[in-house]
Amino acid sequence: MFKKILIANRGEIALRVIRTCKEMGIKTVAVYSKADAESLHVKFADEAVCIGPAPSSESYLKMDRIIAAAEITNADAIHPGYGFLSENAKFSKLCEEHEIKFIGATGEMIEKMGDKATAKATMIAAGVPCIPGSDGIIPDYETCEQLAEEAGFPVMLKATAGGGGKGMRAVWKKEGLKDAWDSARMEAKAAFGNDGMYMEKLIEEPRHIEIQVVGDSYGKACHLSERDCSVQRRHQKLTEETPSPFMTDELREAMGKAAVKAAEYIKYEGAGTVEFLVDKHRNFYFMEMNTRIQVEHPITEEVVDYDLIREQILVAAGVPISGKNYYPQLHSIECRINAEDPFNDFRPSPGKITSYHAPGGHGVRVDTHVYAGYMIPPNYDSMISKLIVTAQTREEAINKMKRALDEYVIEGVKTTIPFHRQLMDHPDYVAGNYTTKFMEDFEIKK
């Protein structure tokens, strides 16, 4: 087992990893930018190393500084959390070169699943259902037009190196295809330095449902059932729940089997997520695989009583998994609390938290790194907390979330708490009747 783990991340996920390490008797090293000197992950780690100024490009994305921090503190493993370098093949390989265990996928696996076109080809070979469309990158507009007519409109153009909704265009009629092709490529080139595009049939009334998987170094994988992540704004998840209100026992078995097949086909090692789009007829299609821990992992932990960070560490240390699949025994909902103004187009709201009171009680969990007096820097993602509730039924979980949101006090900055409180009362959400388009018609009342 590892003696010391460096956490190459910040905020709540860094603190989350530190907590499990402490329970396992493993020493921890925090790295931090100058903007994060007062963050709780820095205070709670056994050691802390400053790796640069506030911009992530000068700190959390500086591979050489993170490797140097691991070497001077004698850390024998690095946990990357999510975001930053967590799905960076070069960093995974760099850790291996320096004989430091990267707690995550190998560089080869990240390369195979990180590029969407390559991932789709791999999944087709594995026998996992994929959305009809192009086989890899489209070479030119003429081919794009031909493929669109074969698949049938509507279609979705996607940047192969994309993320966060950039380089994506829905095209409903042939007349709009050329403009969409040009603008998506231009946006992708600016955002990722890669204007490669692929195309998929546009799934109508789609739900975004992902399956949590864990694979060990012996080729065995298991799943921990689903999470419904359909409530999104600009392709960014706002809230998640498990089990999905759209799920049936038959669909869960089929999706779970497909996710395990995907993980075992690529000999996946670690915790990962196989993400699917599910249409209104409950047909499901592979979308992408995230080769890291997810923001929303706590709801899975709550409904199956399973520490996913602990399992990541055990698998990285060479411990085999049991191989059994896990199924939800309870219902859990997560609300991402962001420092944003929901009444002003979710504009970021960095600044000093003047007052802070977290909710508590049975079945309430708060994962956060903030406190009264904490200064939220403007340099990073605006998520400052995750509020997770767990109950026997979905109705009880919604009621518990309402109560917890009413108790949650964060003053000095704007947060998305009022939005989530309104969401919990929305009749379509309460009925479990929502898709990835849900937020397009959601009106926040002042």
C-alpha positions as CSV (number, residue, x, y, z in Angstrom):
1,M,0.0,0.0,0.0
2,F,1.1,3.6,-0.7
3,K,2.8,5.4,2.2
4,K,2.1,9.0,0.9
5,I,-0.3,10.3,-1.8
6,L,0.0,13.8,-3.4
7,I,-3.3,15.2,-4.5
8,A,-2.9,17.1,-7.8
9,N,-6.0,19.1,-7.4
10,R,-7.8,21.7,-5.3
11,G,-11.0,22.4,-3.4
12,E,-13.6,19.9,-2.4
13,I,-12.2,17.0,-4.4
14,A,-8.8,17.4,-2.9
15,L,-10.3,17.5,0.6
16,R,-12.4,14.4,-0.3
17,V,-9.3,12.4,-1.2
18,I,-7.4,13.6,1.9
19,R,-10.2,12.3,4.2
20,T,-10.2,8.8,2.7
21,C,-6.3,8.7,2.8
22,K,-6.4,9.6,6.5
23,E,-8.9,6.7,7.2
24,M,-6.6,4.4,5.4
25,G,-3.5,5.5,7.3
26,I,-1.9,7.1,4.2
27,K,0.0,10.4,4.5
28,T,-1.1,13.2,2.2
29,V,0.5,16.1,0.3
30,A,-1.6,19.1,-0.9
31,V,-0.4,21.3,-3.8
32,Y,-1.9,24.7,-4.1
33,S,-1.7,28.0,-6.0
34,K,-1.1,31.3,-4.2
35,A,-4.9,32.0,-4.5
36,D,-5.7,28.7,-2.6
37,A,-3.3,29.2,0.4
38,E,-6.3,29.4,2.8
39,S,-8.3,26.5,1.3
40,L,-9.2,23.7,3.7
41,H,-7.4,21.0,1.6
42,V,-4.2,22.9,2.4
43,K,-5.0,23.0,6.1
44,F,-6.0,19.3,6.4
45,A,-3.2,17.7,4.4
46,D,-0.1,16.4,6.3
47,E,2.2,18.5,4.0
48,A,1.5,21.3,1.5
49,V,3.6,22.6,-1.4
50,C,2.9,25.9,-3.3
51,I,3.2,25.3,-7.0
52,G,2.7,28.7,-8.5
53,P,0.5,31.8,-9.0
54,A,-3.3,31.8,-9.3
55,P,-3.8,30.9,-13.0
56,S,-4.2,27.2,-13.4
57,S,-1.9,27.3,-16.4
58,E,0.8,28.4,-14.0
59,S,0.0,26.0,-11.1
60,Y,-2.4,23.1,-11.3
61,L,-1.6,22.4,-15.0
62,K,2.2,22.6,-14.5
63,M,3.2,18.9,-14.7
64,D,6.9,19.5,-13.9
65,R,6.0,21.4,-10.7
66,I,3.6,18.7,-9.5
67,I,6.1,15.9,-10.2
68,A,8.8,18.0,-8.4
69,A,6.5,18.4,-5.4
70,A,5.9,14.6,-5.3
71,E,9.6,13.9,-5.5
72,I,10.7,16.4,-2.7
73,T,8.0,15.1,-0.4
74,N,8.7,11.4,-1.3
75,A,5.1,10.8,-2.4
76,D,4.8,7.4,-4.1
77,A,1.4,8.1,-5.8
78,I,-0.5,11.0,-7.2
79,H,-4.3,11.3,-7.2
80,P,-5.5,13.7,-9.9
81,G,-9.1,14.2,-8.7
82,Y,-11.3,15.4,-11.6
83,G,-10.6,18.2,-14.2
84,F,-7.1,19.7,-14.5
85,L,-4.7,16.8,-15.3
86,S,-7.0,13.9,-14.4
87,E,-7.5,12.8,-18.1
88,N,-4.1,13.9,-19.4
89,A,-2.3,11.0,-21.1
90,K,1.0,12.8,-21.0
91,F,0.8,13.4,-17.2
92,S,-0.1,9.8,-16.6
93,K,2.9,8.7,-18.6
94,L,5.1,11.2,-16.9
95,C,4.2,9.8,-13.5
96,E,5.1,6.3,-14.7
97,E,8.5,7.6,-16.0
98,H,9.2,9.0,-12.6
99,E,8.1,5.7,-10.8
100,I,5.1,7.5,-9.2
101,K,1.8,5.7,-9.4
102,F,-0.9,7.6,-11.2
103,I,-4.2,6.8,-9.4
104,G,-6.2,6.6,-12.6
105,A,-6.1,5.3,-16.1
106,T,-2.9,4.6,-18.0
107,G,-1.8,7.1,-20.7
108,E,-2.8,4.6,-23.4
109,M,-6.3,4.2,-22.0
110,I,-6.8,7.9,-21.7
111,E,-5.7,8.4,-25.4
112,K,-8.0,5.6,-26.5
113,M,-11.1,7.0,-24.7
114,G,-10.3,10.7,-24.6
115,D,-10.7,11.3,-28.3
116,K,-14.4,10.9,-29.0
117,A,-14.0,9.5,-32.5
118,T,-11.4,6.9,-31.4
119,A,-13.6,6.0,-28.4
120,K,-16.6,5.4,-30.6
121,A,-14.7,3.1,-32.9
122,T,-13.4,1.2,-29.9
123,M,-16.9,0.8,-28.5
124,I,-18.3,-0.4,-31.8
125,A,-15.5,-3.0,-31.9
126,A,-16.5,-4.0,-28.3
127,G,-20.1,-4.5,-29.3
128,V,-21.4,-1.5,-27.2
129,P,-24.5,0.3,-28.8
130,C,-23.3,3.6,-30.4
131,I,-25.2,6.4,-32.0
132,P,-25.5,6.1,-35.8
133,G,-23.2,8.6,-37.6
134,S,-19.7,9.0,-39.0
135,D,-17.0,6.4,-38.4
136,G,-14.4,8.7,-37.1
137,I,-13.5,12.2,-38.3
138,I,-15.3,13.6,-41.3
139,P,-12.7,14.6,-44.0
140,D,-14.7,17.4,-45.7
141,Y,-18.1,19.1,-46.0
142,E,-19.2,16.9,-49.0
143,T,-18.8,13.8,-46.9
144,C,-20.6,15.6,-44.0
145,E,-23.6,16.3,-46.2
146,Q,-23.7,12.7,-47.5
147,L,-23.6,11.2,-44.0
148,A,-26.3,13.6,-42.7
149,E,-28.7,12.4,-45.4
150,E,-27.9,8.8,-44.7
151,A,-28.5,9.2,-40.9
152,G,-31.5,11.4,-41.5
153,F,-32.1,14.8,-39.9
154,P,-31.8,16.0,-37.2
155,V,-28.1,15.4,-36.7
156,M,-25.5,16.6,-34.2
157,L,-22.1,17.9,-35.3
158,K,-19.4,17.4,-32.5
159,A,-15.8,18.4,-32.2
160,T,-13.7,15.3,-31.7
161,A,-11.5,17.2,-29.1
162,G,-14.6,18.8,-27.6
163,G,-15.9,19.4,-24.1
164,G,-18.2,21.8,-22.3
165,G,-20.5,22.1,-25.3
166,K,-17.9,23.8,-27.5
167,G,-17.8,22.7,-31.1
168,M,-21.3,21.2,-30.9
169,R,-24.2,22.1,-33.3
170,A,-27.7,20.6,-33.6
171,V,-28.8,20.7,-37.3
172,W,-32.5,20.1,-38.0
173,K,-32.6,20.6,-41.7
174,K,-30.2,20.3,-44.6
175,E,-30.3,24.1,-45.3
176,G,-28.6,24.8,-42.0
177,L,-25.8,22.2,-42.3
178,K,-23.1,24.3,-44.1
179,D,-23.3,27.2,-41.6
180,A,-23.2,24.8,-38.6
181,W,-20.2,22.9,-40.1
182,D,-18.3,26.1,-40.6
183,S,-19.1,27.7,-37.2
184,A,-18.5,24.5,-35.2
185,R,-15.1,23.9,-36.8
186,M,-14.1,27.5,-36.2
187,E,-15.2,27.3,-32.5
188,A,-13.4,24.0,-32.0
189,K,-10.2,25.3,-33.6
190,A,-10.2,28.3,-31.3
191,A,-11.0,26.3,-28.1
192,F,-9.0,23.1,-28.7
193,G,-6.5,23.8,-31.5
194,N,-8.3,20.9,-33.4
195,D,-11.1,21.4,-35.8
196,G,-11.8,17.7,-36.4
197,M,-15.5,17.0,-36.5
198,Y,-17.7,13.9,-36.3
199,M,-21.5,13.5,-36.7
200,E,-24.2,11.6,-34.9
201,K,-27.9,11.1,-35.3
202,L,-29.6,13.6,-32.9
203,I,-31.4,11.7,-30.1
204,E,-34.8,13.1,-29.5
205,E,-36.0,13.7,-25.9
206,P,-32.6,12.4,-24.7
207,R,-31.7,11.6,-21.1
208,H,-28.0,11.6,-20.0
209,I,-27.6,8.5,-17.9
210,E,-24.1,7.3,-16.9
211,I,-22.9,4.0,-15.4
212,Q,-20.2,4.0,-12.7
213,V,-17.6,1.2,-13.3
214,V,-14.5,0.0,-11.5
215,G,-11.9,-2.1,-13.2
216,D,-8.8,-3.7,-11.7
217,S,-5.4,-4.5,-13.1
218,Y,-6.4,-8.2,-13.7
219,G,-8.9,-7.4,-16.4
220,K,-12.0,-7.7,-14.3
221,A,-14.7,-4.9,-14.1
222,C,-18.0,-4.3,-12.2
223,H,-20.6,-1.6,-12.3
224,L,-22.3,0.3,-9.5
225,S,-25.5,1.2,-11.5
226,E,-26.6,4.5,-12.9
227,R,-26.7,8.2,-12.3
228,D,-29.2,10.5,-14.1
229,C,-27.4,13.7,-15.1
230,S,-30.0,15.1,-17.5
231,V,-30.6,18.4,-15.8
232,Q,-27.9,20.5,-17.5
233,R,-27.3,24.0,-18.6
234,R,-25.0,24.5,-21.6
235,H,-23.9,20.9,-21.3
236,Q,-22.9,21.5,-17.7
237,K,-24.6,19.3,-15.1
238,L,-26.5,21.0,-12.4
239,T,-28.0,18.2,-10.4
240,E,-27.8,14.4,-10.5
241,E,-29.7,11.5,-8.9
242,T,-29.7,7.8,-8.5
243,P,-31.6,5.7,-9.3
244,S,-32.9,7.4,-12.4
245,P,-36.7,7.9,-12.3
246,F,-36.6,6.8,-16.0
247,M,-34.9,3.5,-15.3
248,T,-36.4,0.0,-15.4
249,D,-34.8,-3.2,-14.1
250,E,-34.3,-4.5,-17.6
251,L,-32.7,-1.2,-18.9
252,R,-30.4,-1.1,-15.8
253,E,-29.2,-4.7,-16.5
254,A,-28.6,-4.0,-20.2
255,M,-26.8,-0.7,-19.6
256,G,-24.7,-2.2,-16.8
257,K,-23.7,-5.1,-18.9
258,A,-22.7,-2.8,-21.8
259,A,-20.6,-0.6,-19.4
260,V,-18.8,-3.6,-18.0
261,K,-18.2,-4.9,-21.5
262,A,-16.7,-1.6,-22.5
263,A,-14.4,-1.5,-19.4
264,E,-13.2,-5.1,-19.8
265,Y,-12.7,-4.7,-23.5
266,I,-10.1,-1.9,-23.0
267,K,-8.8,-3.6,-19.7
268,Y,-9.8,-0.5,-17.8
269,E,-8.1,0.1,-14.5
270,G,-9.6,2.4,-11.8
271,A,-12.9,4.2,-11.3
272,G,-14.5,5.4,-14.5
273,T,-17.9,6.3,-16.0
274,V,-19.5,5.1,-19.2
275,E,-21.9,7.8,-20.4
276,F,-24.9,7.1,-22.5
277,L,-27.7,9.0,-24.2
278,V,-31.1,7.3,-23.7
279,D,-34.0,8.1,-26.0
280,K,-37.7,8.3,-25.2
281,H,-38.1,4.6,-26.2
282,R,-35.3,3.6,-23.8
283,N,-32.8,2.8,-26.5
284,F,-29.4,3.7,-25.2
285,Y,-26.2,4.7,-27.0
286,F,-22.6,5.2,-25.9
287,M,-21.6,8.8,-25.7
288,E,-18.2,8.9,-24.0
289,M,-16.1,7.4,-21.2
290,N,-14.7,9.6,-18.4
291,T,-11.5,8.0,-17.2
292,R,-11.5,9.6,-13.7
293,I,-13.6,10.1,-10.6
294,Q,-16.8,12.2,-11.3
295,V,-18.1,15.2,-9.5
296,E,-21.3,13.3,-8.8
297,H,-19.7,10.2,-7.4
298,P,-21.1,10.8,-3.8
299,I,-24.7,9.8,-4.8
300,T,-23.5,6.4,-5.9
301,E,-21.5,6.0,-2.7
302,E,-24.6,6.8,-0.6
303,V,-27.0,4.3,-2.3
304,V,-24.6,1.4,-2.3
305,D,-22.4,2.2,0.8
306,Y,-19.1,2.2,-1.1
307,D,-16.1,4.5,-0.9
308,L,-15.1,5.1,-4.5
309,I,-11.9,7.0,-3.6
310,R,-10.8,4.1,-1.3
311,E,-11.5,1.7,-4.2
312,Q,-9.5,3.8,-6.6
313,I,-6.5,3.6,-4.2
314,L,-6.9,-0.1,-3.6
315,V,-7.1,-0.9,-7.3
316,A,-4.0,1.3,-8.0
317,A,-2.1,-0.6,-5.3
318,G,-2.9,-3.9,-7.2
319,V,-5.8,-5.1,-5.1
320,P,-8.3,-7.1,-7.1
321,I,-12.0,-6.1,-7.1
322,S,-14.7,-8.5,-5.9
323,G,-16.3,-8.5,-9.4
324,K,-19.9,-8.2,-8.2
325,N,-22.2,-5.5,-9.4
326,Y,-23.9,-3.1,-7.0
327,Y,-27.5,-1.9,-7.2
328,P,-29.1,1.2,-5.4
329,Q,-30.8,0.4,-2.1
330,L,-31.8,4.0,-1.4
331,H,-32.4,7.2,-3.4
332,S,-29.8,10.0,-3.5
333,I,-29.8,13.5,-5.1
334,E,-26.9,15.9,-5.5
335,C,-27.2,19.6,-6.1
336,R,-24.0,21.4,-7.3
337,I,-23.8,24.7,-5.4
338,N,-22.0,27.2,-7.5
339,A,-20.9,30.8,-6.8
340,E,-23.1,32.1,-9.5
341,D,-26.1,34.4,-9.7
342,P,-29.0,32.4,-11.1
343,F,-31.1,35.6,-11.5
344,N,-28.4,37.1,-13.8
345,D,-27.8,34.3,-16.3
346,F,-25.7,32.4,-13.8
347,R,-22.9,35.0,-13.9
348,P,-19.9,33.9,-11.7
349,S,-19.9,35.5,-8.3
350,P,-16.4,35.3,-6.7
351,G,-15.6,37.1,-3.5
352,K,-15.6,36.7,0.3
353,I,-18.0,34.4,2.1
354,T,-19.1,36.5,5.1
355,S,-21.5,34.0,6.7
356,Y,-21.7,30.2,6.3
357,H,-24.0,27.6,7.8
358,A,-24.2,24.1,6.3
359,P,-27.3,22.0,6.7
360,G,-27.2,18.7,8.7
361,G,-29.4,15.9,9.9
362,H,-30.0,12.3,8.9
363,G,-29.1,11.6,5.3
364,V,-27.5,15.0,4.5
365,R,-23.9,15.2,3.3
366,V,-22.0,18.4,2.3
367,D,-18.7,18.1,0.4
368,T,-17.1,21.5,0.4
369,H,-13.8,23.3,1.0
370,V,-15.3,26.7,1.9
371,Y,-16.1,28.4,5.3
372,A,-17.0,31.8,6.7
373,G,-14.2,34.2,5.8
374,Y,-13.1,32.2,2.8
375,M,-12.3,34.2,-0.4
376,I,-13.6,32.5,-3.5
377,P,-11.0,33.2,-6.2
378,P,-12.1,34.1,-9.7
379,N,-9.6,31.8,-11.4
380,Y,-11.3,28.5,-11.2
381,D,-14.6,26.6,-11.7
382,S,-17.4,28.2,-9.7
383,M,-18.5,25.1,-7.9
384,I,-18.0,25.6,-4.2
385,S,-20.0,22.9,-2.6
386,K,-22.0,19.7,-3.3
387,L,-25.2,19.1,-1.3
388,I,-26.1,15.4,-1.2
389,V,-29.2,13.9,0.4
390,T,-30.2,10.3,0.7
391,A,-33.6,8.7,1.7
392,Q,-35.7,5.6,1.3
393,T,-37.6,7.0,-1.7
394,R,-37.3,9.7,-4.3
395,E,-40.2,11.6,-2.8
396,E,-38.5,11.6,0.6
397,A,-35.2,12.6,-1.0
398,I,-36.8,15.6,-2.7
399,N,-38.4,16.7,0.5
400,K,-35.1,16.3,2.4
401,M,-33.3,18.3,-0.3
402,K,-35.9,21.1,0.1
403,R,-35.3,21.2,3.8
404,A,-31.5,21.1,3.4
405,L,-31.5,23.9,0.9
406,D,-33.7,26.0,3.2
407,E,-31.1,25.5,5.9
408,Y,-28.0,26.2,3.7
409,V,-26.7,29.8,4.4
410,I,-24.0,31.2,2.2
411,E,-23.7,35.0,2.4
412,G,-21.4,37.5,0.8
413,V,-21.6,36.0,-2.7
414,K,-24.5,34.9,-4.9
415,T,-25.1,31.1,-5.2
416,T,-27.3,28.7,-7.1
417,I,-29.1,27.6,-3.9
418,P,-32.3,29.6,-4.9
419,F,-32.3,27.9,-8.3
420,H,-32.1,24.4,-6.8
421,R,-34.9,25.3,-4.3
422,Q,-37.2,26.2,-7.2
423,L,-36.1,23.1,-9.1
424,M,-37.2,20.8,-6.3
425,D,-40.7,22.3,-6.6
426,H,-41.0,22.1,-10.4
427,P,-43.8,19.7,-11.3
428,D,-41.9,18.1,-14.2
429,Y,-38.8,17.5,-12.0
430,V,-41.0,16.1,-9.2
431,A,-42.6,13.8,-11.7
432,G,-39.2,12.7,-12.9
433,N,-40.2,13.9,-16.3
434,Y,-37.1,15.7,-17.6
435,T,-34.6,15.5,-20.4
436,T,-31.3,17.3,-21.3
437,K,-33.5,20.0,-22.8
438,F,-35.2,20.7,-19.4
439,M,-33.4,23.9,-18.7
440,E,-34.3,25.5,-22.0
441,D,-37.8,26.1,-20.7
442,F,-37.0,26.6,-17.0
443,E,-37.9,30.1,-15.7
444,I,-36.3,31.2,-12.5
445,K,-38.6,33.4,-10.5
446,K,-37.2,36.2,-8.4
